[in-house]
Amino acid sequence: MSANEVQVGGEHYRTKPIQPWDFIVQNGLGYLEGCIVKYVSQHRQKGGNEDLKNAKHYLGSYIVTGK
């Protein structure tokens, strides 16, 4: 069984045609960019505005540090 076939804590990634971690790795994104992608991609099925606030927080850090 592949890692994409197993999800701990919900179905918010399994329903997507492209898993966020696959997108992040295949596009060579760094940690902060990956977190932004993760939170934006899950906000409708999981955390709502809280996930968008988390994405905004990571984006703010990325803008300041550029890393």
Contacts in CASP RR format, 6 or more apart in sequence:
PFRMAT RR
TARGET T0000
AUTHOR 0000-0000-0000
METHOD contacts of the structure
MODEL  1
MSANEVQVGGEHYRTKPIQPWDFIVQNGLGYLEGCIVKYVSQHRQKGGNE
DLKNAKHYLGSYIVTGK
4 14 0 8 1.000
4 19 0 8 1.000
4 22 0 8 1.000
5 14 0 8 1.000
7 13 0 8 1.000
7 14 0 8 1.000
10 46 0 8 1.000
11 45 0 8 1.000
12 42 0 8 1.000
12 45 0 8 1.000
12 46 0 8 1.000
13 19 0 8 1.000
13 20 0 8 1.000
13 41 0 8 1.000
13 42 0 8 1.000
15 45 0 8 1.000
16 41 0 8 1.000
20 34 0 8 1.000
20 37 0 8 1.000
20 38 0 8 1.000
20 41 0 8 1.000
20 42 0 8 1.000
21 38 0 8 1.000
23 29 0 8 1.000
23 37 0 8 1.000
24 30 0 8 1.000
24 33 0 8 1.000
24 34 0 8 1.000
24 37 0 8 1.000
24 38 0 8 1.000
29 37 0 8 1.000
30 67 0 8 1.000
31 67 0 8 1.000
32 58 0 8 1.000
32 59 0 8 1.000
32 61 0 8 1.000
32 62 0 8 1.000
32 65 0 8 1.000
32 66 0 8 1.000
32 67 0 8 1.000
33 62 0 8 1.000
35 54 0 8 1.000
35 55 0 8 1.000
35 58 0 8 1.000
36 55 0 8 1.000
36 58 0 8 1.000
36 59 0 8 1.000
36 62 0 8 1.000
39 51 0 8 1.000
39 52 0 8 1.000
39 54 0 8 1.000
39 55 0 8 1.000
39 58 0 8 1.000
40 51 0 8 1.000
40 52 0 8 1.000
40 55 0 8 1.000
42 51 0 8 1.000
43 49 0 8 1.000
43 51 0 8 1.000
43 52 0 8 1.000
43 55 0 8 1.000
END
